[in-house]
């Protein structure tokens, strides 16, 4: 009788642990859904920004190759478009739940293989994008540094904005009209433009699709809304 009581107690405790773990698993998935919705919205915003950056880069390059001789006004126009195309596209993915699943042994709670595999695929694609993002950011910063050597800043706008609103804003000028320096600047734009077209855009679209698919799977498998 004592053995039977101990055995039944063991079964009850084991069942209780399973129930607790299943509850935690569902809580993780509910939290993951919130994170995925945020990621999907962020990707949509940055895809639109990427398209705008691409248009500005295209405008700068087109102006550069279409004119046989570049005046100071043309160079300033190239700098204006190029600068707008070199703004940062720094997507930050929501990793609140991801960190918990990866660092606290939470993945062992995910018993559903389809969900676990889909999560892994999504995380791997994010890692791939982050590596690309680091490379592009390096080119982007180098491009902006090169631009600072060519295109004059607007010190008048600084005075107007922060010190004296009545101060007249001066027109931008050219600090250095070296063809080699301008060519180097255009090279950075071309590298970034090609990367945006051939890799950035497709990776972001892929991540958007994976996020949507993961949302649908989690909602279905865990009966969440």
Secondary structure, 3 states (H helix, E strand, C coil): CHHHHHHHHHHHHHHHHHHHHHHHHHHHHHHHHHHHHHHHHHHHHHHHHHHHHHHHHHHHHHHHHHCCCCCHHHHHHHHHHHHHHCCCCCCCCCCHHHHHHHHCCHHHHCCCHHHHHHHHHHHHHHHHHHHHHHHHHHHHHHHHHHHHHHECCCHHHHHHHHHCCCCCCCCCCECCCCHHHHHHHHHHHHHHHHHHHHHHHHHHHHHHHHHHHHHHHHHHHCCCC
